Amino acid sequence: MKWIRKLLVRLIGIKAYLKLISKVYLSLTNLGFLKKSYPELFFIDRLVQPNWVCLDIGANLGYYSNRILRNIEGGALHAVEPIPLFAAIWKSNILPSRKKVSLYNIALGEEKKQVKMSIPVRDGVVRHGLTKVDTGDNVGQSALSFDVEMERGDAIFSDLKQLDFVKIDVEGYEQFVLREIESTLRTHLPVIQIELSGRENRSISYKLLTSISYKAFILDQNKLKPITEDELQSIDQDFYFLTEEKMQQFGSDLICK
């Protein structure tokens, strides 16, 4: 498969390649395929409720945004995607609907400034899902780099009247995003689905969220299973954070006893 992906990028360019693979992926998942490969994506159908207001931080090409929109009739989606190339493809992948949809072409982080973000190349393959803020210790080749504006999350979303679900996937930058959206989280206490890489990032993020009365879970056989901080450090999958109130709301249908 790697040689096919390399050839496609060479023949049609990165933008056309990303448009193609995203359309194929969305077509397959919308038809119900790939459930075993991407259980957390399909769990959105059980987790996210009608009339919810949702925030997709690190929206990329729109896979989670698309799934969320299928389940929030009467609700709203705010998506954050800093890479202009990805944001353009996101727009082409999100079909017009009667739901309220907003896209913010910014990065979220610890301060208002301009940062450089790059799409990495690993083993000769463009890895659009691993795009991150460039730092001095970043190693490896990049396919494209972009100068993007960074904003504090609370500065952007403090006026929200409702927030029920937040998905965060920002390739190791989660601790900084969480610090600067903490006030918004404390106000609304939404369900959080988050990808966390790195021991320090996991530890800081866990401590911040549990200080707001959240508890940590993972997806296990299509239900949410509670985990400890030690277990969180050894598990390689998305994590969910819920308050006691949300746990009671979902009950045994979604929460493992």
N, C-alpha and C positions, 0 to 999 in steps of 0.2 A: 504493500500500500504506500510506503514512503516514496518509492520511485514514481508512482502515479501522481502523488501530490506535488512532488518536485517538478515533474513534467508539466502539470497543469499551470503552476505558477509561472513557469518559464514561457509557456505558450500564450496564456491569456492575461497574465499580470495578477498582482495580489488582489486588487479590488474585485475583479470579475471572479477570481477563484473563491474569495470569501462569500460573495453573493451566491455563487453556485452551491457551495457546500452548506451554507446556512439554509437555503431554500430546500435542499434535499433533506436536511436534518428536521426542519420544521414540518415538512410534508409527512415524513415517517412518524414523528412523534404525535402529530395531530391525528394520524390514523391509528394510533395506539401501539405502534411498534417501538422496540428498544426499551421496554419497561424494565427488563432485567439489568440492562446496562446503565440505566439512569433512574433508579428508583426514587431518588430525592426530587427529581423534576416532576415525576408523576404524582408524588405525595402532595404536591401543591393542590391537586384536585380534591383532596380530603381536608387539607389544612386551611386553605384560604376560603373565606365565606363571602356570599353576596353582600353588597353594600360596604365592603371593607375599603379603606384607603390604604394603599400599599406603596412602598418605596423600594426600588430596585437599584442598589448602589453597585456600580460595576456591571451595567446592563449589557455590555459587549454587543453581540449581534442580535439580541432580542429573544433568546431562547426562554428565559424565565419570564420576561415581560409578556411574551405571547401566552405562556401558560397561565400566568396570573390573570390576564385579561379575559381568559375563558371562564373565570370563576367569580368575577366581581361585578355581576350585573347590578347596576345602580351605584357602583363604587367609583374609585379613581385610582390612577397609577401615576406616580412620579418616578421617572427613570433618570439615572445619572450615568453618563458615559463621556469621559473626557476626550477620547481619541476621535478626531473629526471623521476619519475613514469609517470607524465602527458606527458612529452616530448616524452617518448617511445610510449605511446598510440597515441599521436598526429601524430607521424610518421606513425603508422599503419593505421591511419584513412585518411591520405592525400594521395590520389592515385597519382601514377607517372603521370606527364604531361609534356608538352613542355614548360610550363611556368617556369619562374625562381622562385625558392622557397628556402628560407634560414630559418633555425631554430637556434635561439640563446638560449642556455640552461643557462640563467643567469637571475637575477632580475635586474630591473632598479630602481635607487633611487638616493639619494643625494650624495653618495660618493662611492669610490672603497673599498669594505670590504667584509667580510664574514658575512652572517646573517642566522638565523634559521627561517625556515618557516614550518608551520604545517597544516595538513588537519584536520579540526575540526569534532567532533562528536556532533550532536545536537539531543536530544531526542532519543539517541541510534542509529541514522542514520548518516552514513558518508556523510558529506556535502562538496564534492569536489569543488563546485563552490564558497565556502567561504574561501578558503585557503588564508592565509595572513602571513606577517612578524610577528614573535613573538615579543611582547613588554612586558614591566613589567606589564601593565594593562590588558593584554589578560587574559580572564577568560574562563575556560571550558576545557573539555577533548579533547585530540587530538588522531586521529587514527594513524598517522605517522608524524614524524618530519624529516626535511632534512636540512643539512648545505649547503647553496648555495652561489655562488659568486654574489655580487652586483656590477654593473657598472653604470656610468653616461651615460645617453642616448646620449648626444652630443658627448661623446668620442667614441661611437660605430657608430653613424649614421651621423656624420658631413660630411662624404665624399659622401653621396648620391647625385646623380645628379638630381634626381626627387623624389618627394614624394607628393602624391595626397590625400591619405586617411589614417587616423590613428584611430584605435579603442583601447580604454584603459579601462581595467577592472581589477583593482588591489586592490579591497576591502579596500578602505579608504586611500590608499597610493598615490592617484592620484596627490595631490598637490606636493609631492616630486618628482614624475616622471616628472611632467610638468616643474618644476623649472630647472631640469637638462637636459631637451630636448628643452628648450625655444629657443636657437639659431637655432636649426634645424627647429623648427616651424616657426620662423620669416623668415627664408630663403625661405621656400617653401609654407607656408600658406595653408597646406592641410585641407580638410574637417576633422573634428574631431567628433567621436562618443565616449562618455565617460559616465561611470557609476560613480556617485558621492554620497557618503554617509557621513552624518555628517555635521552639520552646518558650522563648521570652515573649513573643507575640501572644501565644496561647495563654501564658500565665497572667500577663497584664490585662488582657481582654477578659479573661475569666474573673479576675478579682474585681475589675470595674463593674461587670454586669451583675455579679453576685452581691455587690454592695448596693445595688438598686433592687434587691430582692428577687433577682432572677435565679432559676435553677437550670442546670445543663442537661441536655438529652441528646441521644443519637437515634437515628432511624433503625429499627430492628424489626424485621418481618412486618413492615407497614404500620408499625406503632412506634411511639416515642418512648424510649427507655432511658430512665435517669442514670447519670454517670457522675463520678467524682472528679476532682481536679486531676488526680493521679491518672485515672483512666483516660481523661481527655488528652493527656500528653502522649498516650501510646496508640491512639486511634486515628486512622487516616480516612476520614470522611467528613461531611458537613456536620456542624453542630447546631442544635436548636436551643434557644433560651426562652423559657416561659415563666410567668409569675404564677403564684398559687391560684389566683383568680382565674387565669386562663386554663390552668390544669383542671380546675373544678368545672369550668364551662365545657371542656372537651370530654371529660370523664373517661371511662374505660374504653370507649370506642377508639380513642386515639392514644391514650396513655397506658403504658404497661404498669401493672400493679407491682 
